[in-house]
Amino acid sequence: MSGYKEKNNVLHIDGVSLQEIAATHGTPAYVYSADVIKTQYDALAGAMQRALPANQQPMLCYACKANSNIAILSYLKSLGASLEIVSEGELRRGLKAGFKAEQIVSTGVGKSDSEITACLKAGIHQFNVESIPELENINRIAGGMGMVATVVFRFNPNVSGGGHHKISTGRKRDKFGIGEDSIYSTYQMAADMEHINPVGISMHIGSQVCTVETFKTAFETLPRIVNTIREQGHKVVRLDIGGGFPIIYKDEKLLDLDHYAEWVRDIILPLNAEIIMEPGRYLVGNAGTILTEVVYVKETSDRNFLVVDTAMNDLIRPTLYDAYHGIEAVQNRDAPITKYDVVGPICETGDTFTTDRELPKMERGDLAVIQSAGAYGFCMASNYNTRPMPPEILVKDGTAHVITPRQTYDDLLGREVIPDFLK
Ligand SMILES: Cc1ncc(COP(=O)(O)O)c(C=O)c1O
């Protein structure tokens, strides 16, 4: 039953008809398969279990920026995940989902004072520090609270990874991390601070990293860094090797996780430290789709447009990253093939999901899914054009659970205030 499968010429998710989900919950709607999330989690955890000793398994910190719905967080927690957060909001989501503070690592290049305070108060596992000003600020805030903050430093290895330049984070020119020219002096500075306990190094070179060798190249920089820091007399007891595992959007080859895990065994394990990983997209991306209805079929002398009821405000990846997303018809899947531009209703040409895509012939009222939308989908959505946010639905064991209801117009308009001078 796992995943997206056709039954009686209708697309189903984990055995539930997407036609029925649309009839009950309307469109557009984000729909997620719990089974696919579990399959992905088990694949990654399994590769690590095969390669590493039982007492040196990594802490798999789900990078919840990929999909921060509290039910998804809670589900991943039940599978054994820990959590990576980038904001006070994500910290609050994680705690609400039931994660213990010591399962949470805080990353990000611009941690605010209130975020740092909230993380210290909660007692998180560690801060992944990106700069000296950030380090000084954490020291100051921890001092004011009479605490000592546990930190690791994000090392920038100058290794380019990532499926698009906007999600590549490991190059010297990127805003992330600290290069080798200053990592040693920064570690020393931290060791001299009263309210900082430096315990290790982190690294995250980008997202949708499709060449497995790129990880190896980045890993190979770590022994030199770790050994030099140790020779300076400091402890390095944690190594956070980040996320970046790819999913399938079109014809990408999935990473050979056993290969990856063997490099963790061969390069990282001998450094004798607690291993932390931060997978995001990989755990949730292929589990999700947007279910959408055709509003109009517009035929011009040039092109055939399928105008659907979802738009770039719901899924921004195609226009932001020129990302490819698979699109499938939900019903009448054996209709003759036609070429379509699939577009949303928003007044921008950028509100285009694809051009010249071959799909079964469709009519007004027909349903389609936009695939691989479980990561960086709903969490990047907006109310542009005053469009209410779609619901999120998690399918588990043959039941569709609403995990975020569709936003109402009252929700959407109710927060805005007309000042007295206009009344
Ligand atoms: C520090 C950090 N860790 C982990 C991730 C997750 O990356 P991915 O979703 O590619 O696994 C990101 C993504 O931006 C990140 O910035």
The ligand as a Gaussian input file, in Angstrom:
#p B3LYP/6-31G(d) Opt

LIG

0 1
 C       22.187000      23.679000       8.674000
 C       21.261000      22.852000       7.860000
 N       21.125000      21.550000       8.183000
 C       20.286000      20.741000       7.485000
 C       19.558000      21.219000       6.417000
 C       18.648000      20.276000       5.689000
 O       19.024000      20.096000       4.397000
 P       18.285000      18.990000       3.528000
 O       16.845000      19.295000       3.565000
 O       18.853000      19.146000       2.185000
 O       18.613000      17.669000       4.134000
 C       19.683000      22.558000       6.029000
 C       18.940000      23.072000       4.879000
 O       18.941000      24.211000       4.522000
 C       20.559000      23.397000       6.783000
 O       20.716000      24.676000       6.479000

